[in-house]
C-alpha cells in the first residue's frame, strides 16, 4: 500500500499501487477537503524519507547518523538522516523551518520540539547533544524530563520521547 498527501490539507490517502503500472496517471479526491489532484505512478515529488515504506535504520547520508522515529499510536516508522550542526526536530507541517521534521498526527509534538547537535569531540569522533526547545510537553530520556537549558550527551541507541512519539538515535557507522 502507498500513501499520497493531499496538497491542500496534508491528509493522507492510501491506495494499492500493485493495481497500476508505472507511468499511469491517477486522480484522487480528498475525503476531508474535497480537493482533486493527480499523480503519476513511479514519479514522485515527495522527499526521499516520505516515500520509503521500510526505511533503512542505518541511513547515514552525510556520515552523521540518523534518528529512528516511531509514532507509538500507529507504529509508523521513519528514519531521518542527521547532519553536522543543529538538527531541529519537530512535527512536519508546510512551511515549518525545522530541518529534521517528521510526519506525525501526535498533537503533543511541537513544530520545533528539540535539537540534536552533531559536533566533533577532541579526538575527532562524533558527539551528539540533545536539548529541549522550550516545548509544551517536554523531551524525556529514560522517563526523565530534560530541564530548561539542559544539554545532555546521548549515544547510539538512546531512546528519547516527544509526546507519544519515541525516537532512537543511530550514530554513524564510521564511529570507532
C-alpha positions as CSV (number, residue, x, y, z in Angstrom):
1,X,0.0,0.0,0.0
2,X,1.2,3.5,-0.8
3,X,0.1,6.8,0.6
4,X,-0.3,10.2,-1.1
5,X,-0.7,13.5,0.7
6,X,-3.5,16.0,-0.3
7,X,-1.7,19.2,-1.4
8,X,-4.4,21.3,0.2
9,X,-4.9,19.9,3.7
10,X,-1.9,17.4,4.0
11,X,-4.3,14.5,4.8
12,X,-3.1,11.0,3.6
13,X,-4.9,8.9,1.1
14,X,-3.9,5.2,0.9
15,X,-4.1,3.1,-2.3
16,X,-2.9,-0.2,-3.6
17,X,-0.1,0.6,-6.1
18,X,0.1,-3.0,-7.4
19,X,-3.1,-2.5,-9.3
20,X,-1.4,0.1,-11.6
21,X,1.5,0.3,-14.0
22,X,4.5,2.6,-13.9
23,X,3.7,5.8,-15.7
24,X,-0.1,5.5,-15.3
25,X,-1.9,8.7,-14.1
26,X,-4.3,8.6,-11.2
27,X,-6.8,11.2,-9.9
28,X,-7.7,11.4,-6.2
29,X,-10.4,13.4,-4.4
30,X,-9.5,14.1,-0.8
31,X,-12.3,12.9,1.5
32,X,-11.6,15.7,4.0
33,X,-11.4,18.9,1.9
34,X,-12.7,17.7,-1.5
35,X,-9.6,18.8,-3.4
36,X,-9.0,16.8,-6.6
37,X,-5.4,16.2,-7.6
38,X,-3.5,13.8,-9.8
39,X,-0.3,11.7,-9.6
40,X,1.7,9.6,-12.0
41,X,2.7,6.1,-10.7
42,X,6.5,5.7,-10.5
43,X,7.1,9.5,-10.4
44,X,7.3,11.1,-7.0
45,X,7.9,14.6,-5.9
46,X,8.0,13.6,-2.2
47,X,11.1,13.8,-0.2
48,X,13.1,10.5,-0.1
49,X,12.2,9.8,3.5
50,X,8.5,10.2,3.0
51,X,8.2,7.6,0.2
52,X,10.3,4.9,1.9
53,X,7.8,2.4,3.5
54,X,10.6,0.2,5.0
55,X,13.3,2.7,5.9
56,X,16.9,1.7,6.4
57,X,17.7,2.2,10.1
58,X,21.3,2.8,9.2
59,X,20.5,5.7,6.9
60,X,23.6,7.8,7.0
61,X,23.7,10.2,4.1
62,X,26.3,12.6,5.4
63,X,28.1,10.3,7.8
64,X,26.4,11.8,10.9
65,X,24.0,9.0,11.8
66,X,20.2,9.2,11.9
67,X,17.1,9.2,14.2
68,X,14.5,6.5,14.0
69,X,11.1,7.9,14.7
70,X,8.4,5.5,15.9
71,X,5.0,7.0,16.4
72,X,3.6,4.9,19.2
73,X,-0.1,5.3,18.2
74,X,0.2,3.7,14.8
75,X,3.7,2.2,14.9
76,X,4.7,4.1,11.8
77,X,8.5,4.2,11.5
78,X,10.6,6.9,9.8
79,X,14.3,7.2,9.5
80,X,15.7,10.7,9.2
81,X,19.4,11.4,8.5
82,X,21.3,13.8,10.7
83,X,23.8,16.4,9.6
84,X,26.6,18.2,11.2
85,X,25.5,21.1,13.4
86,X,22.0,21.7,14.8
87,X,19.3,19.2,13.7
88,X,16.0,20.8,14.8
89,X,13.4,18.0,15.4
90,X,9.7,18.6,15.2
91,X,6.4,17.9,13.6
92,X,6.2,18.2,9.8
93,X,4.0,21.0,8.5
94,X,4.2,23.0,5.3
95,X,6.5,26.0,5.9
96,X,8.0,24.6,9.1
97,X,11.7,25.7,9.2
98,X,12.7,22.6,11.3
99,X,15.4,20.8,9.2
100,X,14.7,17.4,10.8
101,X,10.9,17.3,10.7
102,X,9.0,14.1,10.8
103,X,5.4,13.3,9.9
104,X,3.1,12.7,12.8
105,X,-0.5,13.1,13.9
106,X,0.7,13.4,17.5
107,X,-0.5,16.8,18.7
108,X,1.9,16.7,21.7
109,X,4.9,17.1,19.3
110,X,5.8,20.8,18.7
111,X,6.9,22.1,15.3
112,X,10.3,22.9,16.9
113,X,10.4,20.4,19.8
114,X,14.1,19.7,20.4
115,X,17.5,19.8,18.9
116,X,20.3,17.3,18.4
117,X,23.6,19.0,17.8
118,X,26.2,16.8,16.0
119,X,29.8,18.0,16.5
120,X,33.3,16.6,16.8
121,X,34.9,15.9,20.1
122,X,38.6,16.5,20.9
123,X,39.5,13.0,19.4
124,X,37.7,13.8,16.2
125,X,34.7,11.4,16.9
126,X,31.1,12.5,16.6
127,X,29.3,13.9,19.6
128,X,25.5,14.1,19.9
129,X,23.9,16.6,22.3
130,X,20.2,16.7,22.9
131,X,18.3,19.7,24.3
132,X,14.6,20.7,24.6
133,X,13.5,23.8,22.7
134,X,11.1,25.0,25.4
135,X,8.4,22.6,24.0
136,X,4.9,22.4,25.5
137,X,5.2,18.7,26.6
138,X,8.9,18.3,27.2
139,X,11.6,16.0,26.0
140,X,12.3,12.8,28.0
141,X,15.3,10.5,28.2
142,X,14.6,7.3,30.2
143,X,11.4,8.8,31.5
144,X,13.3,11.8,32.9
145,X,12.4,15.2,31.5
146,X,15.2,17.5,30.3
147,X,15.2,20.7,32.3
148,X,15.1,24.1,30.5
149,X,18.5,24.9,29.0
150,X,19.8,21.4,29.9
151,X,22.0,19.7,27.3
152,X,22.6,16.0,27.5
153,X,25.2,14.0,25.6
154,X,23.5,10.9,24.0
155,X,24.9,7.9,22.3
156,X,23.9,5.1,19.9
157,X,20.6,3.5,20.9
158,X,19.5,6.3,23.2
159,X,15.7,6.4,23.4
160,X,14.0,9.7,23.9
161,X,10.4,10.7,23.8
162,X,8.4,13.6,22.5
163,X,4.8,13.3,23.5
164,X,3.6,9.9,22.4
165,X,6.4,9.5,19.9
166,X,9.6,7.6,20.6
167,X,12.9,8.4,18.8
168,X,16.1,6.2,18.8
169,X,19.5,7.7,18.0
170,X,21.5,5.7,15.5
171,X,25.1,7.0,15.3
172,X,27.3,6.9,12.3
173,X,28.8,3.6,11.2
174,X,32.2,5.4,10.9
175,X,32.5,5.8,14.7
176,X,35.2,3.8,16.4
